[in-house]
Amino acid sequence: MGVAARRASVLVVVTLSGCTSAAPPAEVIDDQAITIASFDFPESELVAEIYTDALREVGFRATHLRRAGAREVLLPALERGIVEIVPEYSGSALSFLGGDATSDAAATAASLDALVSPRGLDALTPAPVQSRNGLVVSAATAARLGLRAISDLGDDAEQMSLGGPPECPERPLCLPGFERAYGLTFESFLPLDVGGPVTAEAIKRGTVDVGGLFTSDGNLAQGDLVLLEDDRQLQPAESIIPLVRKDAVDRFGEGLVEVLDRVSAQLTTEGLQELNSLVAEGTSIDDAAALW
């Protein structure tokens, strides 16, 4: 493929996405290497670097296309062969493609594989790690009220404030979902960030009693926050799961899948929390991946 054709392919990806995120550069096409792309946030970059390092260690020529864009960019790029591998989140990927994700990790992964297979892709074995929405309280609050699971909030929620994404009151898996699945009505809601440092700090300072964080958030590795179990399984599974082009497996051999599956088998929620914590404290993505 010539340079002009490569640029045209990349342009198609941007056009399909309908956004201005940077598309993967043309030089990743036909470069005789396995290109792994990450989404435009630190955890995705970290996970992709872990997979990349593992492939390099056994002799594959692998490159990591860092923070290449949002799902609207990377899935078309993967389908068109601009990249070979994208470590995905099973529930979000399935929903994006029109499927129905559930809290069952294995069923969600199988449904995703069935949807991507006609697109020339394989969804490999999902990792045990879950990076889904969760409700978090301070360790002091959990001890005082005997909280272990979301259902334990019960009537106490009526005297508690909830902090989370500004869209939470409208999202079916946020405030409406907690009311529907758990019968919870919070005294007040404070709009904060999308499962990030502002929410974590608000919980620690007592600005809010309960906050929404991702279950892999690095703040959960510190011991002063408690993730409440989603005991009524409101949230869909969000396993980390590599999406791989079928022709890449044909080209590079089954050893490619074996390495990726071996990494996935060892990716746990607690382990990713610890790595995310290191990155938040200033450790580079490369160093954190190497520590793993």
N, C-alpha and C positions, 0 to 999 in steps of 0.2 A: 504494500500500500504506500503511495507517495505521500509527501508532506501535505499537499493540498487536501488529499482525501482524508488524511488523519485529522486535520483541523476541522474539516466538514463534519466528521463523525462526532467530534467533541462538541461542535456547535449544536448538533442535533440533540445531544443530551441536555444542554442548557435550555434549548427551546422547549423540549418535552417537559422539563421541570417547572417551567413558568416562573423561575426565580433567578436572582442574580448571583447565586453562589458560584464560586470558581469551579469550573469543570476540570476533570483530570487532564493533565498536559498530554499532548500528542505523543511525546517520546516514550510513554509507557506501553504503546502498542507495538507488538512484534519485537520486543526487546530481549527475547530469549530468557526472560526471568519471570518468576511468579510475582505478580503485583497484588499486594494486600492493601485495601483502602480502608481508612477509618472515617467515621463521622466527625463533625466539627465540634466535639467536646472532649475533655480530657480522658474520661473513662474509656471511651471508644478508642482513642489514640493509644492508651496504655495497653488495652487488650490486644489490639492489632499488632503492637510492637512485640508482645509476648509470643504470639503466633509466628511472627516474622523471625524472631531470634531462634525459635525452636527449629524452623525449617533450615535456617542457615547452619545451625549446629550439626545437622546430619548431612550437609553437603549441597542442599538446594541453593540455587541463586534466587534470592528473594529480596524484594524491595517493598518498602512501606510508603504508600502515598498518604501522607498525614493530613488529617482534617480536610478531606477532599470535598466535603459538602454534606447536605442533608440527604435523607432517603430519596427524595424526589430526583436527586442527581445520581446517587450511587447505584440504585437498582437498575436504571436504564444503562448506566456505564457497565455494570456487570453483565447485563444481557447482551450488550453489543461487543463484549470482549475487550473493552478498554482496560478493565481490571479483571483479575481471575478470582479473587476471594474478598468477601466482605463479612466480617464477624457481625452478625445481626442480633436483634432482640426478638425472640420468637413471636410473642403476642403482638407487638407493634408491627412487625413485618407482615404477619398474617392479616391483621386488620387493614393495613395499608393496601393489601392486594385483594381486599373484599371478603376475606374469610372471617369466621367467628372464633375468637380466642376464648379459652376457658382457663380455669385455674389448674387444670390437669396439664402438667408440663409435657408428658409424653404424647398426649392426644394433640396438643397445640403444635408440637414439633412435626408430628405426622401429617397434620392438615397443611402445614406450611410446605412440607416436602411435596405433597400432592399438587399444590398450586404452582410451585416453581419448576417442577419437573418438565412440563411442556414448554417452558421458557429456556430449556437447555441448562438448568441448574440443579444441583443437589443440595438439600439441607442435611448437613451431617448430624452426628449424634449431639444432642444438646448437652451443655455443661450443667453440673449441679447448681451453679451460681444462679441466683435470681436477683434481677435489678428492676424490681417493680415498685409501684407506689406503696407506701406504708405509713402508719400512724405511729408517732413517737412521743414519749413523755420523758421528763427528767427522771433520773433514778430515784430521787427523793419523792417525787409524786407517785411513782410506781410502788415504792415501799409503803408510803402512807396510806394509799387506797387499795393496796393488794392487787395491782394491775399486772396481768400477764397477757391477756388477749383483749381484742377490741370490744368483745361482748362484755368484758368486765367493767367497762365504763358505765354502762347502765344509766341509772338516774343521775349519777354524778355529772354526766355530760351537761346537764341543764345549768350547772353552776361553773362550767368551764368554757374557756375561749379556745378557738381553733385558729391556727395560722396556716396559710397555704397559698397556692397560686391564685392570682386574682380571679381566674376563671372557675375556681372550685365550686361556687354556688350553682353554676350551670352544668358542670360536668357530671355525667351519669355515674362515674366511678368515684366521685368526690362527695360533696355534701348530700346530694340526692341519693347516692348509693348507700352512704352510711345510715341515712334515715330509713331507706327501703329495706336493707339487709339486716340492720342492727337496731332499728328503732331509736336511733340517737338524734337528739335535738340539742345542739350546743347553744350556750347562752349568747355567744357573739362570734363573729368571724372577722379576722384581721388579714387583709390581702398582703402577702409577702412575695418572696421569689418562688421560682419553680423548683421546689425541692432542693434548695441550696444552702449556702452559708448563712444567709440572713435568717432563714427559718430556724436553722440549728441554733444560732445565737439567741434568737427570741425565746426558744424553749429553755435554754440554759439560764437566761436572765429572768425568766418568769414573766416575760412580756405576754406570752401565750402559754396556756396549760398543755395544749396538744398541738403537734405540728405535723405537716406532711413532708416526709423525706423519702428518697429512694432507699430500698432495702440494702443497697450496696454502698451507701454514703459513708465516707471516711469518718465522719463524726461519730458513727456508731461503734467505732473501734476504741474509743477513748474511755468507755466505762461509765460516763456520766449521763448517758441517754439510754432509754430502753425502747426497743422496737416491739410494738404490740402484735401478737399473732393475729393474722387475718383468719380467725377460726371459722367464719362462715363463708370463706372463699369468695369474697367479692371481687378481688383483683385477679385479672388474667395472668397466666404464667408469662414471665419475661426471661426465659433462659437465654444465655449467650449461645448462639448457634452459628457456625460458619456456613455461609452460602458460597458454593464453589461451582465454577463452570464445569460441565461434564467433559468438554473437550480438553480442559486443563488436566483432569484426572487421566484421560486417555493419553495425553501428551507426556505428562511427567510421571505417571505410574501410580499404582495403588499406595506406594510408600508415602505419597503426599497426604492421602486420607488418613493413613495410620498415624502420622505425626500430629495432624490436627486433632484427631480423636484422642490421642494420648494427652495433649495439652488440655483439651476440653474436660477430660475426666478428672483433672486435678484442679480445675478452677472452681473454688467454693465461694459462697457469699462472704464468709468471714475473712477469707484470704484477700478478696477484692476490696473489702472494707479497709483492711490494713494498708494495702497498696494505695488506695485513694487517699487515705490519711497522710501517707508519706508525701504524695504529690501535692496535696493541699498545704503541707508544711514547707514546701520548697524543693523537694527532691525532684530531679528531672525525670521525665517519662522514661528515657533510656535507662537511667540508673534504677528506677523502680522496677522496670521489666527485668533487668538483669538480676535484681535481688530475688524476684520470683523464681 
